[in-house]
Amino acid sequence: MSRPRSSPFISLKLILLVGLSLRWLFVLVSDHVYHPDEIFQTLEPAYRLVFGFGLIPWDFTYGLR
């Protein structure tokens, strides 16, 4: 008697489960990576819109965003 073949979906499920587990482990353990430049470039235009003054980031000046 031959062994039944394992379904390819079992290995896919295992890979996805391991990847999801590693991702959740990283979320729970790490301090997260913040990018100050991106935070500045989102908060500064909002501040300028609300209060009427502030800095304009270079990528807004050149129309990159």
PDB file with one MODEL, atoms N, CA, C and O in Angstrom:
MODEL        1
ATOM      1  N   MET A   1       0.824  -1.188   0.000  1.00  0.00           N
ATOM      2  CA  MET A   1       0.000   0.000   0.000  1.00  0.00           C
ATOM      3  C   MET A   1       0.869   1.253   0.000  1.00  0.00           C
ATOM      4  O   MET A   1       1.852   1.349   0.735  1.00  0.00           O
ATOM      5  N   SER A   2       0.494   2.184  -0.821  1.00  0.00           N
ATOM      6  CA  SER A   2       1.252   3.433  -0.863  1.00  0.00           C
ATOM      7  C   SER A   2       0.593   4.471   0.043  1.00  0.00           C
ATOM      8  O   SER A   2      -0.613   4.453   0.289  1.00  0.00           O
ATOM      9  N   ARG A   3       1.428   5.359   0.518  1.00  0.00           N
ATOM     10  CA  ARG A   3       0.919   6.441   1.367  1.00  0.00           C
ATOM     11  C   ARG A   3       0.166   7.451   0.516  1.00  0.00           C
ATOM     12  O   ARG A   3       0.568   7.736  -0.612  1.00  0.00           O
ATOM     13  N   PRO A   4      -0.914   7.989   1.042  1.00  0.00           N
ATOM     14  CA  PRO A   4      -1.615   9.034   0.287  1.00  0.00           C
ATOM     15  C   PRO A   4      -0.750  10.301   0.212  1.00  0.00           C
ATOM     16  O   PRO A   4      -0.061  10.658   1.168  1.00  0.00           O
ATOM     17  N   ARG A   5      -0.801  10.951  -0.916  1.00  0.00           N
ATOM     18  CA  ARG A   5      -0.016  12.175  -1.078  1.00  0.00           C
ATOM     19  C   ARG A   5      -0.579  13.278  -0.195  1.00  0.00           C
ATOM     20  O   ARG A   5      -1.788  13.385   0.007  1.00  0.00           O
ATOM     21  N   SER A   6       0.328  14.090   0.323  1.00  0.00           N
ATOM     22  CA  SER A   6      -0.144  15.233   1.103  1.00  0.00           C
ATOM     23  C   SER A   6      -0.577  16.333   0.151  1.00  0.00           C
ATOM     24  O   SER A   6       0.046  16.564  -0.886  1.00  0.00           O
ATOM     25  N   SER A   7      -1.603  16.974   0.504  1.00  0.00           N
ATOM     26  CA  SER A   7      -2.146  18.033  -0.332  1.00  0.00           C
ATOM     27  C   SER A   7      -1.191  19.231  -0.349  1.00  0.00           C
ATOM     28  O   SER A   7      -0.597  19.547   0.682  1.00  0.00           O
ATOM     29  N   PRO A   8      -1.030  19.901  -1.489  1.00  0.00           N
ATOM     30  CA  PRO A   8      -0.170  21.085  -1.517  1.00  0.00           C
ATOM     31  C   PRO A   8      -0.720  22.205  -0.636  1.00  0.00           C
ATOM     32  O   PRO A   8       0.014  23.106  -0.230  1.00  0.00           O
ATOM     33  N   PHE A   9      -2.015  22.140  -0.346  1.00  0.00           N
ATOM     34  CA  PHE A   9      -2.604  23.175   0.496  1.00  0.00           C
ATOM     35  C   PHE A   9      -2.144  23.057   1.945  1.00  0.00           C
ATOM     36  O   PHE A   9      -2.134  24.050   2.672  1.00  0.00           O
ATOM     37  N   ILE A  10      -1.765  21.858   2.369  1.00  0.00           N
ATOM     38  CA  ILE A  10      -1.281  21.680   3.735  1.00  0.00           C
ATOM     39  C   ILE A  10       0.033  22.423   3.919  1.00  0.00           C
ATOM     40  O   ILE A  10       0.219  23.103   4.928  1.00  0.00           O
ATOM     41  N   SER A  11       0.949  22.305   2.958  1.00  0.00           N
ATOM     42  CA  SER A  11       2.217  23.011   3.078  1.00  0.00           C
ATOM     43  C   SER A  11       2.008  24.516   2.942  1.00  0.00           C
ATOM     44  O   SER A  11       2.697  25.288   3.609  1.00  0.00           O
ATOM     45  N   LEU A  12       1.084  24.951   2.101  1.00  0.00           N
ATOM     46  CA  LEU A  12       0.794  26.372   1.976  1.00  0.00           C
ATOM     47  C   LEU A  12       0.228  26.921   3.281  1.00  0.00           C
ATOM     48  O   LEU A  12       0.604  28.007   3.722  1.00  0.00           O
ATOM     49  N   LYS A  13      -0.676  26.165   3.890  1.00  0.00           N
ATOM     50  CA  LYS A  13      -1.237  26.582   5.172  1.00  0.00           C
ATOM     51  C   LYS A  13      -0.158  26.663   6.239  1.00  0.00           C
ATOM     52  O   LYS A  13      -0.163  27.579   7.062  1.00  0.00           O
ATOM     53  N   LEU A  14       0.761  25.718   6.229  1.00  0.00           N
ATOM     54  CA  LEU A  14       1.849  25.720   7.201  1.00  0.00           C
ATOM     55  C   LEU A  14       2.744  26.941   7.009  1.00  0.00           C
ATOM     56  O   LEU A  14       3.129  27.584   7.986  1.00  0.00           O
ATOM     57  N   ILE A  15       3.075  27.261   5.774  1.00  0.00           N
ATOM     58  CA  ILE A  15       3.913  28.426   5.488  1.00  0.00           C
ATOM     59  C   ILE A  15       3.208  29.708   5.930  1.00  0.00           C
ATOM     60  O   ILE A  15       3.824  30.573   6.553  1.00  0.00           O
ATOM     61  N   LEU A  16       1.933  29.829   5.615  1.00  0.00           N
ATOM     62  CA  LEU A  16       1.184  31.016   6.013  1.00  0.00           C
ATOM     63  C   LEU A  16       1.063  31.127   7.530  1.00  0.00           C
ATOM     64  O   LEU A  16       1.144  32.226   8.080  1.00  0.00           O
ATOM     65  N   LEU A  17       0.873  30.009   8.202  1.00  0.00           N
ATOM     66  CA  LEU A  17       0.773  30.008   9.657  1.00  0.00           C
ATOM     67  C   LEU A  17       2.085  30.430  10.302  1.00  0.00           C
ATOM     68  O   LEU A  17       2.089  31.207  11.257  1.00  0.00           O
ATOM     69  N   VAL A  18       3.190  29.923   9.789  1.00  0.00           N
ATOM     70  CA  VAL A  18       4.502  30.308  10.322  1.00  0.00           C
ATOM     71  C   VAL A  18       4.752  31.799  10.074  1.00  0.00           C
ATOM     72  O   VAL A  18       5.219  32.505  10.967  1.00  0.00           O
ATOM     73  N   GLY A  19       4.444  32.276   8.871  1.00  0.00           N
ATOM     74  CA  GLY A  19       4.642  33.692   8.561  1.00  0.00           C
ATOM     75  C   GLY A  19       3.788  34.595   9.432  1.00  0.00           C
ATOM     76  O   GLY A  19       4.261  35.622   9.920  1.00  0.00           O
ATOM     77  N   LEU A  20       2.534  34.217   9.628  1.00  0.00           N
ATOM     78  CA  LEU A  20       1.647  35.006  10.470  1.00  0.00           C
ATOM     79  C   LEU A  20       2.113  34.992  11.921  1.00  0.00           C
ATOM     80  O   LEU A  20       2.045  36.010  12.610  1.00  0.00           O
ATOM     81  N   SER A  21       2.585  33.843  12.381  1.00  0.00           N
ATOM     82  CA  SER A  21       3.083  33.742  13.750  1.00  0.00           C
ATOM     83  C   SER A  21       4.304  34.631  13.951  1.00  0.00           C
ATOM     84  O   SER A  21       4.417  35.306  14.975  1.00  0.00           O
ATOM     85  N   LEU A  22       5.218  34.637  12.983  1.00  0.00           N
ATOM     86  CA  LEU A  22       6.397  35.494  13.097  1.00  0.00           C
ATOM     87  C   LEU A  22       6.015  36.967  13.076  1.00  0.00           C
ATOM     88  O   LEU A  22       6.598  37.779  13.793  1.00  0.00           O
ATOM     89  N   ARG A  23       5.038  37.302  12.253  1.00  0.00           N
ATOM     90  CA  ARG A  23       4.590  38.701  12.182  1.00  0.00           C
ATOM     91  C   ARG A  23       3.980  39.143  13.513  1.00  0.00           C
ATOM     92  O   ARG A  23       4.284  40.230  14.004  1.00  0.00           O
ATOM     93  N   TRP A  24       3.130  38.312  14.094  1.00  0.00           N
ATOM     94  CA  TRP A  24       2.530  38.655  15.383  1.00  0.00           C
ATOM     95  C   TRP A  24       3.580  38.719  16.487  1.00  0.00           C
ATOM     96  O   TRP A  24       3.496  39.566  17.376  1.00  0.00           O
ATOM     97  N   LEU A  25       4.563  37.833  16.436  1.00  0.00           N
ATOM     98  CA  LEU A  25       5.647  37.876  17.418  1.00  0.00           C
ATOM     99  C   LEU A  25       6.401  39.196  17.314  1.00  0.00           C
ATOM    100  O   LEU A  25       6.733  39.802  18.332  1.00  0.00           O
ATOM    101  N   PHE A  26       6.673  39.644  16.094  1.00  0.00           N
ATOM    102  CA  PHE A  26       7.364  40.907  15.884  1.00  0.00           C
ATOM    103  C   PHE A  26       6.523  42.077  16.404  1.00  0.00           C
ATOM    104  O   PHE A  26       7.058  43.005  17.011  1.00  0.00           O
ATOM    105  N   VAL A  27       5.227  42.035  16.171  1.00  0.00           N
ATOM    106  CA  VAL A  27       4.351  43.122  16.626  1.00  0.00           C
ATOM    107  C   VAL A  27       4.322  43.192  18.148  1.00  0.00           C
ATOM    108  O   VAL A  27       4.337  44.283  18.717  1.00  0.00           O
ATOM    109  N   LEU A  28       4.281  42.062  18.797  1.00  0.00           N
ATOM    110  CA  LEU A  28       4.176  42.045  20.250  1.00  0.00           C
ATOM    111  C   LEU A  28       5.495  42.353  20.957  1.00  0.00           C
ATOM    112  O   LEU A  28       5.484  42.883  22.068  1.00  0.00           O
ATOM    113  N   VAL A  29       6.616  42.035  20.341  1.00  0.00           N
ATOM    114  CA  VAL A  29       7.910  42.152  21.014  1.00  0.00           C
ATOM    115  C   VAL A  29       8.656  43.429  20.639  1.00  0.00           C
ATOM    116  O   VAL A  29       9.353  43.992  21.483  1.00  0.00           O
ATOM    117  N   SER A  30       8.533  43.895  19.420  1.00  0.00           N
ATOM    118  CA  SER A  30       9.367  44.998  18.951  1.00  0.00           C
ATOM    119  C   SER A  30       8.844  46.355  19.417  1.00  0.00           C
ATOM    120  O   SER A  30       7.718  46.486  19.897  1.00  0.00           O
ATOM    121  N   ASP A  31       9.706  47.353  19.258  1.00  0.00           N
ATOM    122  CA  ASP A  31       9.340  48.729  19.587  1.00  0.00           C
ATOM    123  C   ASP A  31       8.772  49.449  18.382  1.00  0.00           C
ATOM    124  O   ASP A  31       8.453  50.634  18.476  1.00  0.00           O
ATOM    125  N   HIS A  32       8.637  48.786  17.270  1.00  0.00           N
ATOM    126  CA  HIS A  32       8.141  49.327  16.007  1.00  0.00           C
ATOM    127  C   HIS A  32       9.117  50.359  15.453  1.00  0.00           C
ATOM    128  O   HIS A  32       9.818  51.040  16.202  1.00  0.00           O
ATOM    129  N   VAL A  33       9.147  50.454  14.181  1.00  0.00           N
ATOM    130  CA  VAL A  33      10.037  51.378  13.506  1.00  0.00           C
ATOM    131  C   VAL A  33       9.208  52.563  13.033  1.00  0.00           C
ATOM    132  O   VAL A  33       8.248  52.410  12.278  1.00  0.00           O
ATOM    133  N   TYR A  34       9.593  53.725  13.484  1.00  0.00           N
ATOM    134  CA  TYR A  34       8.919  54.943  13.050  1.00  0.00           C
ATOM    135  C   TYR A  34       9.858  55.707  12.134  1.00  0.00           C
ATOM    136  O   TYR A  34      11.070  55.730  12.350  1.00  0.00           O
ATOM    137  N   HIS A  35       9.308  56.312  11.143  1.00  0.00           N
ATOM    138  CA  HIS A  35      10.089  57.111  10.211  1.00  0.00           C
ATOM    139  C   HIS A  35       9.724  58.568  10.443  1.00  0.00           C
ATOM    140  O   HIS A  35       8.681  59.023   9.973  1.00  0.00           O
ATOM    141  N   PRO A  36      10.571  59.317  11.167  1.00  0.00           N
ATOM    142  CA  PRO A  36      10.235  60.698  11.517  1.00  0.00           C
ATOM    143  C   PRO A  36       9.942  61.576  10.299  1.00  0.00           C
ATOM    144  O   PRO A  36       9.106  62.476  10.372  1.00  0.00           O
ATOM    145  N   ASP A  37      10.620  61.322   9.189  1.00  0.00           N
ATOM    146  CA  ASP A  37      10.411  62.132   8.004  1.00  0.00           C
ATOM    147  C   ASP A  37       8.987  61.967   7.488  1.00  0.00           C
ATOM    148  O   ASP A  37       8.362  62.949   7.087  1.00  0.00           O
ATOM    149  N   GLU A  38       8.468  60.755   7.490  1.00  0.00           N
ATOM    150  CA  GLU A  38       7.112  60.520   7.014  1.00  0.00           C
ATOM    151  C   GLU A  38       6.081  61.112   7.960  1.00  0.00           C
ATOM    152  O   GLU A  38       5.056  61.630   7.518  1.00  0.00           O
ATOM    153  N   ILE A  39       6.346  61.038   9.261  1.00  0.00           N
ATOM    154  CA  ILE A  39       5.426  61.620  10.231  1.00  0.00           C
ATOM    155  C   ILE A  39       5.400  63.138  10.059  1.00  0.00           C
ATOM    156  O   ILE A  39       4.333  63.752  10.082  1.00  0.00           O
ATOM    157  N   PHE A  40       6.578  63.739   9.889  1.00  0.00           N
ATOM    158  CA  PHE A  40       6.662  65.182   9.681  1.00  0.00           C
ATOM    159  C   PHE A  40       5.907  65.600   8.428  1.00  0.00           C
ATOM    160  O   PHE A  40       5.196  66.605   8.430  1.00  0.00           O
ATOM    161  N   GLN A  41       6.063  64.830   7.364  1.00  0.00           N
ATOM    162  CA  GLN A  41       5.462  65.207   6.090  1.00  0.00           C
ATOM    163  C   GLN A  41       3.947  65.013   6.064  1.00  0.00           C
ATOM    164  O   GLN A  41       3.283  65.493   5.145  1.00  0.00           O
ATOM    165  N   THR A  42       3.401  64.330   7.038  1.00  0.00           N
ATOM    166  CA  THR A  42       1.944  64.227   7.108  1.00  0.00           C
ATOM    167  C   THR A  42       1.365  65.207   8.119  1.00  0.00           C
ATOM    168  O   THR A  42       0.276  65.741   7.908  1.00  0.00           O
ATOM    169  N   LEU A  43       2.078  65.449   9.213  1.00  0.00           N
ATOM    170  CA  LEU A  43       1.550  66.342  10.240  1.00  0.00           C
ATOM    171  C   LEU A  43       1.738  67.812   9.886  1.00  0.00           C
ATOM    172  O   LEU A  43       0.873  68.632  10.194  1.00  0.00           O
ATOM    173  N   GLU A  44       2.836  68.156   9.254  1.00  0.00           N
ATOM    174  CA  GLU A  44       3.115  69.562   8.951  1.00  0.00           C
ATOM    175  C   GLU A  44       2.103  70.166   7.977  1.00  0.00           C
ATOM    176  O   GLU A  44       1.639  71.279   8.228  1.00  0.00           O
ATOM    177  N   PRO A  45       1.728  69.490   6.866  1.00  0.00           N
ATOM    178  CA  PRO A  45       0.696  70.069   6.009  1.00  0.00           C
ATOM    179  C   PRO A  45      -0.664  70.191   6.716  1.00  0.00           C
ATOM    180  O   PRO A  45      -1.416  71.133   6.463  1.00  0.00           O
ATOM    181  N   ALA A  46      -0.970  69.245   7.590  1.00  0.00           N
ATOM    182  CA  ALA A  46      -2.234  69.321   8.333  1.00  0.00           C
ATOM    183  C   ALA A  46      -2.203  70.507   9.296  1.00  0.00           C
ATOM    184  O   ALA A  46      -3.194  71.225   9.427  1.00  0.00           O
ATOM    185  N   TYR A  47      -1.086  70.714   9.959  1.00  0.00           N
ATOM    186  CA  TYR A  47      -0.923  71.861  10.862  1.00  0.00           C
ATOM    187  C   TYR A  47      -1.056  73.166  10.091  1.00  0.00           C
ATOM    188  O   TYR A  47      -1.708  74.104  10.548  1.00  0.00           O
ATOM    189  N   ARG A  48      -0.435  73.219   8.921  1.00  0.00           N
ATOM    190  CA  ARG A  48      -0.483  74.421   8.085  1.00  0.00           C
ATOM    191  C   ARG A  48      -1.914  74.682   7.606  1.00  0.00           C
ATOM    192  O   ARG A  48      -2.346  75.832   7.522  1.00  0.00           O
ATOM    193  N   LEU A  49      -2.634  73.623   7.297  1.00  0.00           N
ATOM    194  CA  LEU A  49      -4.014  73.767   6.843  1.00  0.00           C
ATOM    195  C   LEU A  49      -4.911  74.307   7.960  1.00  0.00           C
ATOM    196  O   LEU A  49      -5.795  75.126   7.710  1.00  0.00           O
ATOM    197  N   VAL A  50      -4.679  73.846   9.189  1.00  0.00           N
ATOM    198  CA  VAL A  50      -5.522  74.248  10.312  1.00  0.00           C
ATOM    199  C   VAL A  50      -5.182  75.654  10.806  1.00  0.00           C
ATOM    200  O   VAL A  50      -6.078  76.467  11.034  1.00  0.00           O
ATOM    201  N   PHE A  51      -3.884  75.942  10.972  1.00  0.00           N
ATOM    202  CA  PHE A  51      -3.484  77.199  11.599  1.00  0.00           C
ATOM    203  C   PHE A  51      -3.034  78.273  10.613  1.00  0.00           C
ATOM    204  O   PHE A  51      -2.864  79.427  11.004  1.00  0.00           O
ATOM    205  N   GLY A  52      -2.839  77.921   9.351  1.00  0.00           N
ATOM    206  CA  GLY A  52      -2.515  78.924   8.352  1.00  0.00           C
ATOM    207  C   GLY A  52      -1.043  79.231   8.176  1.00  0.00           C
ATOM    208  O   GLY A  52      -0.691  80.021   7.300  1.00  0.00           O
ATOM    209  N   PHE A  53      -0.178  78.645   8.966  1.00  0.00           N
ATOM    210  CA  PHE A  53       1.256  78.855   8.795  1.00  0.00           C
ATOM    211  C   PHE A  53       1.993  77.564   9.123  1.00  0.00           C
ATOM    212  O   PHE A  53       1.482  76.708   9.846  1.00  0.00           O
ATOM    213  N   GLY A  54       3.177  77.439   8.591  1.00  0.00           N
ATOM    214  CA  GLY A  54       3.981  76.250   8.828  1.00  0.00           C
ATOM    215  C   GLY A  54       4.927  76.018   7.675  1.00  0.00           C
ATOM    216  O   GLY A  54       4.946  76.785   6.712  1.00  0.00           O
ATOM    217  N   LEU A  55       5.703  74.977   7.770  1.00  0.00           N
ATOM    218  CA  LEU A  55       6.679  74.660   6.733  1.00  0.00           C
ATOM    219  C   LEU A  55       6.034  73.831   5.635  1.00  0.00           C
ATOM    220  O   LEU A  55       5.101  73.065   5.876  1.00  0.00           O
ATOM    221  N   ILE A  56       6.546  74.001   4.433  1.00  0.00           N
ATOM    222  CA  ILE A  56       6.092  73.187   3.312  1.00  0.00           C
ATOM    223  C   ILE A  56       7.226  72.227   2.958  1.00  0.00           C
ATOM    224  O   ILE A  56       8.293  72.679   2.543  1.00  0.00           O
ATOM    225  N   PRO A  57       7.028  70.922   3.111  1.00  0.00           N
ATOM    226  CA  PRO A  57       8.096  69.968   2.772  1.00  0.00           C
ATOM    227  C   PRO A  57       8.470  70.068   1.296  1.00  0.00           C
ATOM    228  O   PRO A  57       7.656  70.468   0.464  1.00  0.00           O
ATOM    229  N   TRP A  58       9.700  69.702   0.989  1.00  0.00           N
ATOM    230  CA  TRP A  58      10.217  69.873  -0.369  1.00  0.00           C
ATOM    231  C   TRP A  58       9.432  69.073  -1.389  1.00  0.00           C
ATOM    232  O   TRP A  58       9.275  69.518  -2.526  1.00  0.00           O
ATOM    233  N   ASP A  59       8.935  67.901  -1.012  1.00  0.00           N
ATOM    234  CA  ASP A  59       8.217  67.099  -2.013  1.00  0.00           C
ATOM    235  C   ASP A  59       6.850  67.673  -2.328  1.00  0.00           C
ATOM    236  O   ASP A  59       6.315  67.421  -3.408  1.00  0.00           O
ATOM    237  N   PHE A  60       6.266  68.443  -1.410  1.00  0.00           N
ATOM    238  CA  PHE A  60       5.026  69.152  -1.722  1.00  0.00           C
ATOM    239  C   PHE A  60       5.328  70.342  -2.637  1.00  0.00           C
ATOM    240  O   PHE A  60       4.546  70.673  -3.527  1.00  0.00           O
ATOM    241  N   THR A  61       6.473  70.972  -2.399  1.00  0.00           N
ATOM    242  CA  THR A  61       6.871  72.134  -3.200  1.00  0.00           C
ATOM    243  C   THR A  61       7.050  71.731  -4.669  1.00  0.00           C
ATOM    244  O   THR A  61       6.624  72.452  -5.571  1.00  0.00           O
ATOM    245  N   TYR A  62       7.679  70.585  -4.901  1.00  0.00           N
ATOM    246  CA  TYR A  62       7.949  70.135  -6.264  1.00  0.00           C
ATOM    247  C   TYR A  62       6.826  69.263  -6.837  1.00  0.00           C
ATOM    248  O   TYR A  62       6.941  68.771  -7.960  1.00  0.00           O
ATOM    249  N   GLY A  63       5.769  69.073  -6.095  1.00  0.00           N
ATOM    250  CA  GLY A  63       4.620  68.321  -6.589  1.00  0.00           C
ATOM    251  C   GLY A  63       4.810  66.817  -6.644  1.00  0.00           C
ATOM    252  O   GLY A  63       4.207  66.140  -7.477  1.00  0.00           O
ATOM    253  N   LEU A  64       5.641  66.297  -5.766  1.00  0.00           N
ATOM    254  CA  LEU A  64       5.872  64.854  -5.754  1.00  0.00           C
ATOM    255  C   LEU A  64       4.803  64.108  -4.950  1.00  0.00           C
ATOM    256  O   LEU A  64       4.665  62.891  -5.076  1.00  0.00           O
ATOM    257  N   ARG A  65       4.066  64.823  -4.146  1.00  0.00           N
ATOM    258  CA  ARG A  65       2.997  64.188  -3.376  1.00  0.00           C
ATOM    259  C   ARG A  65       1.687  64.806  -3.724  1.00  0.00           C
ATOM    260  O   ARG A  65       0.654  64.411  -3.182  1.00  0.00           O
TER     261      ARG A  65
ENDMDL
END
